Every structure is written in C-alpha cells, then in structure tokens.
Amino acid sequence: MNKNILIVLVGAVLVSVLVAVLVQMTLGGSEPVVEVQEEARVEVLVAAKDLKLGHVLEKGDLKWAKWPEGSVFGGAVRRKGEQDPLDAVSGRLGRAISSDEPVMKSALLASDKGNLVAANLDAGQRAVAIEVGASSMVGGFIGPGDYVDVILTYRESVNADNDNPAVAKMLELNLDKLATETILQNVKILAVDQSAKREEEDRVKVGKTVTIAVDSMDAERLILAQRMGNLTLSLRGVGDEQVVEKKWPTISDARLTSMGDEIYNEYERIQQETGINSNIVRIYNGQNVIAVPAQ
C-alpha cells in the first residue's frame, strides 16, 4: 500500500476518535445535574412490643420511630423535642396494639368515659364495696388511688367447759368480748361512693361506701368480714408497699389492758399463800367490786 495513503487513513481514524470524544464531552456537559432531595422525617410514637387490651403503659412499652413526614396520618403522636414516650401518652389501653404499630391517644381508655373502676382493675382482680363512715375512713382523707389496710373489729365468743368456776368466770368476764386484727394489707382504693377520681385534691370527702381492688380469695374474706363486725381503713403512706408479717397475738379488749392477768395472778397468789381455794376472790376496780367464786 502506498505510504501516503496509509498516513491519510491513520490520520482520518485519529480525527474521528477525537471528534467523537469532543462531541460526547459537549453533550454530557450540557445535561443539568438533578439533586435527589430526601423527604423530611419525623419521630412518631409506636409500640415497642405487642401490648394486650387493658395493659397499663409502662417503661419499655413504647418507642419513637422515624417516619417520612408525608406518610404521617392524623392522630399519630409526634415527638416534641426530647420528649419521653410515657410523657406523650399514658394510661390503660382500650384495645390490643401490635409491635411497631403507631400508638394514638384514642387507643387509651378515657378517664371520663366508660367504667373507670373496671378499667383500673388488673388481671385477676375484683372490685368490692364496703360500707364506711368518717371514723372508719380516716376522717374522709381517703380517696381513689390511695392504698390502705383493712382492719376488722368483731365480737369473739369463747365457751369454757371447766369444773373450776373461777376459770370459767375469768373467761366470761374477759374473753367473751371484742377483738381486732388486720385482715388485708396494701389494697387499692378504686372509688369513694360513685366517684372514681379525685376532682379536688384539697377537698375532704366522707363517703358512705368505698370500693377496693382485691383478688378472688380476698373478696370472699372481705364479704364475710362485713358480716362479722366493723371494718376500718388504715391509710398507708405514699410508696409504702411493705406487707407486715404478724408476730403478735390478736388484740382483744382483754389483752389491751392488764385486768385479765391481774385477776388470774391474784387467784394463784391466794392459792399459794393459803394452800386452799378461797371461796371468793374480790377484784376492786375503782368503785366497782367484782366477786369471783373459787373452789
């Protein structure tokens, strides 16, 4: 091949490549650069786990999740600043909520609608009403949400079949009377009369009935106790949940004073000093004299 022709062909190829590169650079540089803007996100309140109907919301039940702002629907709870989940909503659920499902305020039981007493009962609990008065409910300072102990005062009868009239007389005079003991501890007040919430914190209200939350067995005990005697509510301090183990004998009118012991000790003293049973033991109580026959 002629050398000149070869040079021309190579030059033509190089020129074609150069033109193609220049055209590509020109076309590429003319296209506008499109910036993809990410949609703004907001934090929405959702369930951190599956929550059952009637569950009272507590720490760890809720969390904040980031959602595209355009996808947030009406009723969703948005985070305000560094807001804690329980500061946004709190209370008892009126329906079950699945994990990661948005939690709306409408899912909670309203405090002014429905049966608030039933809504405040935990699983397995029962609501029982008892009759009260000013003296048996701490002068009216007991209200919904407080915790109390329940004290029963009753008349205990002790029958003594004993050949010794002195012993029988002592039982008759001292044990056939009143006794009192705590039958329930740390139970929650649900309502006073028909009010299940405190409307005025500084107002003292003396009710006729108090509704308390107990389990099934304690409900039976409470109903029986109302038939046995008088019930008194003992108000607990805020945060005091200690259940006291009873290590003392049941309090009775005989044990409340030392009169019964004095009678028995006097009777034994006379027997030891005389060696015989005195026919009469006289107990002096002020202007009253009690004669106890002894054999």
C-alpha positions as CSV (number, residue, x, y, z in Angstrom):
1,M,0.0,0.0,0.0
2,N,1.2,3.5,-0.8
3,K,2.8,5.1,2.3
4,N,0.9,8.3,1.8
5,I,-2.5,6.6,1.6
6,L,-1.7,4.8,4.9
7,I,-0.8,8.0,6.6
8,V,-4.1,9.6,5.4
9,L,-6.2,6.6,6.7
10,V,-4.5,6.7,10.2
11,G,-5.0,10.4,10.4
12,A,-8.6,10.0,9.5
13,V,-9.2,7.5,12.2
14,L,-7.5,9.7,14.8
15,V,-9.6,12.7,13.8
16,S,-12.8,10.6,14.0
17,V,-11.9,9.4,17.5
18,L,-11.1,13.0,18.6
19,V,-14.3,14.3,17.2
20,A,-16.3,11.6,18.9
21,V,-14.7,12.4,22.2
22,L,-15.3,16.1,21.8
23,V,-19.0,15.6,20.9
24,Q,-19.5,13.3,23.9
25,M,-17.9,15.8,26.2
26,T,-20.1,18.6,24.8
27,L,-23.3,16.7,25.1
28,G,-22.6,15.4,28.6
29,G,-21.7,18.8,29.9
30,S,-25.0,20.3,28.7
31,E,-27.2,18.0,30.8
32,P,-28.5,19.6,34.0
33,V,-27.5,17.9,37.3
34,V,-30.6,16.7,39.2
35,E,-30.2,16.6,43.0
36,V,-32.3,14.0,44.8
37,Q,-33.8,15.5,48.0
38,E,-34.6,13.1,50.8
39,E,-38.1,13.6,52.3
40,A,-38.1,15.1,55.8
41,R,-38.7,12.6,58.6
42,V,-40.4,13.0,61.9
43,E,-40.5,10.8,65.0
44,V,-43.8,9.0,65.6
45,L,-44.8,7.1,68.8
46,V,-45.1,3.3,68.2
47,A,-45.4,0.1,70.3
48,A,-42.1,-1.4,71.2
49,K,-43.7,-4.8,71.6
50,D,-47.1,-6.5,71.4
51,L,-49.4,-4.9,74.0
52,K,-52.6,-6.5,75.3
53,L,-56.1,-5.0,75.9
54,G,-56.3,-3.4,79.4
55,H,-52.5,-3.2,79.8
56,V,-51.3,-0.2,81.7
57,L,-48.5,1.5,79.8
58,E,-45.1,1.4,81.5
59,K,-41.4,2.0,80.7
60,G,-40.3,-0.1,77.7
61,D,-43.7,-0.4,76.1
62,L,-43.3,2.5,73.7
63,K,-40.6,3.9,71.5
64,W,-40.1,6.6,68.8
65,A,-39.8,5.6,65.2
66,K,-38.7,7.9,62.2
67,W,-41.4,8.2,59.5
68,P,-41.5,10.2,56.3
69,E,-43.4,13.4,57.1
70,G,-45.7,12.9,54.2
71,S,-46.7,9.4,55.5
72,V,-47.8,10.5,58.9
73,F,-51.5,10.3,59.3
74,G,-53.9,12.2,61.5
75,G,-54.0,11.1,65.1
76,A,-50.4,9.9,65.2
77,V,-48.4,11.2,68.1
78,R,-45.3,13.2,67.0
79,R,-42.4,13.7,69.3
80,K,-41.8,17.2,70.8
81,G,-38.1,17.9,71.4
82,E,-36.6,15.2,73.6
83,Q,-40.0,14.0,74.9
84,D,-40.1,10.7,76.7
85,P,-42.7,8.2,75.2
86,L,-44.6,8.0,78.5
87,D,-44.8,11.8,78.7
88,A,-46.6,11.7,75.4
89,V,-49.3,9.2,76.4
90,S,-50.0,7.2,79.5
91,G,-52.8,5.1,80.9
92,R,-54.6,1.8,80.2
93,L,-55.1,0.5,76.6
94,G,-58.6,0.2,75.3
95,R,-57.5,-2.2,72.6
96,A,-54.6,-4.5,71.7
97,I,-51.7,-3.0,69.8
98,S,-49.1,-4.9,67.8
99,S,-45.3,-4.2,67.8
100,D,-44.3,-1.2,65.8
101,E,-47.9,-0.1,65.3
102,P,-48.4,3.6,65.9
103,V,-50.0,4.4,69.3
104,M,-52.7,7.0,69.2
105,K,-54.4,8.7,72.2
106,S,-57.7,7.2,71.0
107,A,-56.3,3.8,71.9
108,L,-56.3,4.7,75.6
109,L,-59.3,4.4,77.9
110,A,-60.6,7.9,78.7
111,S,-60.8,8.8,82.4
112,D,-64.2,10.4,81.9
113,K,-65.8,7.7,79.8
114,G,-66.9,4.2,80.4
115,N,-66.5,2.2,83.6
116,L,-63.4,3.7,85.1
117,V,-63.5,1.2,88.1
118,A,-63.4,-1.8,85.7
119,A,-60.6,-0.1,83.7
120,N,-58.4,0.3,86.8
121,L,-58.6,-3.4,87.7
122,D,-55.6,-5.5,87.0
123,A,-55.9,-9.1,85.7
124,G,-57.4,-11.4,88.3
125,Q,-58.7,-8.5,90.5
126,R,-62.2,-7.9,91.7
127,A,-63.9,-4.7,92.9
128,V,-65.7,-5.0,96.3
129,A,-67.6,-2.2,98.0
130,I,-67.7,-1.8,101.8
131,E,-69.7,0.5,104.0
132,V,-67.7,3.2,105.8
133,G,-68.1,6.3,107.9
134,A,-65.9,9.2,108.9
135,S,-64.2,7.3,111.7
136,S,-63.6,4.2,109.5
137,M,-62.0,6.1,106.5
138,V,-59.5,8.4,108.3
139,G,-61.9,11.3,108.6
140,G,-62.5,11.4,104.8
141,F,-58.9,11.8,103.8
142,I,-59.0,8.5,101.8
143,G,-59.6,8.9,98.1
144,P,-59.3,6.9,94.8
145,G,-55.7,5.8,94.2
146,D,-54.8,5.6,97.9
147,Y,-53.6,2.3,99.5
148,V,-55.0,1.1,102.8
149,D,-55.0,-1.8,105.2
150,V,-58.4,-3.3,106.3
151,I,-58.9,-3.9,110.0
152,L,-61.8,-6.0,111.4
153,T,-63.2,-5.4,114.8
154,Y,-65.5,-8.3,115.9
155,R,-67.0,-10.0,118.9
156,E,-65.3,-13.3,119.8
157,S,-67.2,-15.8,121.9
158,V,-65.2,-18.3,123.9
159,N,-67.1,-21.1,125.7
160,A,-65.3,-22.7,128.6
161,D,-66.4,-26.1,129.9
162,N,-64.4,-26.2,133.1
163,D,-65.1,-27.6,136.5
164,N,-63.4,-24.6,138.1
165,P,-65.9,-21.7,138.4
166,A,-63.1,-19.2,138.8
167,V,-61.6,-20.0,135.4
168,A,-65.0,-20.0,133.8
169,K,-65.8,-16.7,135.3
170,M,-62.5,-15.2,134.2
171,L,-63.2,-16.3,130.6
172,E,-66.7,-14.9,130.8
173,L,-65.5,-11.6,132.1
174,N,-62.5,-11.1,129.8
175,L,-62.6,-13.2,126.6
176,D,-66.2,-13.0,125.5
177,K,-65.8,-9.5,124.2
178,L,-64.2,-7.6,121.3
179,A,-61.1,-8.4,119.2
180,T,-59.5,-6.7,116.3
181,E,-57.0,-7.6,113.6
182,T,-55.7,-6.6,110.2
183,I,-57.2,-8.9,107.5
184,L,-55.9,-7.2,104.3
185,Q,-52.8,-5.1,103.6
186,N,-51.9,-2.7,100.8
187,V,-55.2,-2.8,98.9
188,K,-56.0,0.0,96.4
189,I,-59.0,2.3,96.7
190,L,-60.9,2.4,93.4
191,A,-63.7,4.7,94.3
192,V,-65.4,6.6,97.1
193,D,-69.2,6.4,96.6
194,Q,-69.7,6.8,92.8
195,S,-66.6,8.9,92.3
196,A,-63.6,7.0,90.8
197,K,-61.3,10.0,90.6
198,R,-60.2,13.0,92.7
199,E,-61.8,16.2,91.4
200,E,-60.5,18.5,94.1
201,E,-57.3,17.4,95.8
202,D,-57.8,19.7,98.7
203,R,-61.3,18.7,99.5
204,V,-62.1,16.2,102.2
205,K,-64.9,13.8,101.3
206,V,-66.6,11.4,103.7
207,G,-68.3,8.7,101.8
208,K,-70.8,6.0,102.6
209,T,-69.1,3.3,100.6
210,V,-65.5,2.6,99.4
211,T,-64.7,0.3,96.6
212,I,-61.4,-1.5,96.8
213,A,-59.4,-3.9,94.5
214,V,-58.7,-7.4,95.8
215,D,-58.2,-10.8,94.4
216,S,-60.9,-13.5,94.4
217,M,-60.0,-15.0,97.7
218,D,-59.7,-11.7,99.5
219,A,-63.1,-10.7,98.0
220,E,-64.6,-13.6,99.9
221,R,-62.8,-12.7,103.1
222,L,-63.9,-9.1,102.8
223,I,-67.6,-10.0,102.3
224,L,-67.5,-12.4,105.3
225,A,-65.7,-9.8,107.4
226,Q,-68.5,-7.3,106.8
227,R,-71.0,-9.7,108.4
228,M,-68.7,-10.5,111.3
229,G,-68.2,-6.9,112.6
230,N,-67.0,-3.4,111.7
231,L,-64.3,-2.6,109.1
232,T,-61.9,0.2,109.5
233,L,-59.5,1.5,106.8
234,S,-55.9,2.4,107.8
235,L,-54.3,4.8,105.3
236,R,-50.8,3.9,104.1
237,G,-48.1,6.4,103.3
238,V,-47.2,7.2,99.7
239,G,-45.0,4.5,98.3
240,D,-45.3,2.2,101.3
241,E,-45.9,-1.3,99.9
242,Q,-44.5,-3.3,102.8
243,V,-46.6,-6.3,103.9
244,V,-46.1,-6.7,107.6
245,E,-45.8,-10.3,108.9
246,K,-47.9,-10.6,112.1
247,K,-45.8,-11.7,115.1
248,W,-48.1,-10.6,117.9
249,P,-51.2,-12.2,119.3
250,T,-54.6,-10.9,118.2
251,I,-55.5,-7.7,120.0
252,S,-58.6,-8.0,122.2
253,D,-60.1,-5.9,124.9
254,A,-58.8,-8.4,127.5
255,R,-55.2,-8.1,126.1
256,L,-55.5,-4.4,125.6
257,T,-55.5,-4.0,129.4
258,S,-53.8,-6.0,132.2
259,M,-57.0,-6.6,134.1
260,G,-57.3,-10.3,133.0
261,D,-53.8,-11.0,134.0
262,E,-54.3,-9.3,137.4
263,I,-57.3,-11.5,138.1
264,Y,-55.5,-14.7,137.3
265,N,-52.4,-13.7,139.2
266,E,-54.4,-12.7,142.3
267,Y,-56.2,-16.0,142.2
268,E,-53.0,-18.0,142.0
269,R,-51.4,-15.9,144.8
270,I,-54.2,-16.6,147.2
271,Q,-54.0,-20.3,146.5
272,Q,-50.2,-20.4,147.0
273,E,-50.4,-18.3,150.3
274,T,-53.3,-20.1,151.9
275,G,-52.8,-23.5,150.4
276,I,-56.6,-23.7,150.0
277,N,-59.0,-22.4,147.5
278,S,-60.7,-19.2,148.7
279,N,-64.4,-19.1,148.3
280,I,-64.4,-15.6,147.0
281,V,-61.8,-13.5,145.0
282,R,-62.7,-9.8,145.1
283,I,-61.4,-7.6,142.3
284,Y,-61.5,-3.8,143.0
285,N,-61.8,-1.5,140.0
286,G,-62.5,2.0,141.2
287,Q,-65.9,1.9,142.9
288,N,-66.8,-1.4,141.3
289,V,-66.1,-4.7,143.1
290,I,-66.2,-8.0,141.1
291,A,-66.6,-11.1,143.2
292,V,-65.3,-14.3,141.6
293,P,-66.3,-17.6,143.3
294,A,-63.4,-20.1,143.6
295,Q,-63.4,-23.7,144.6
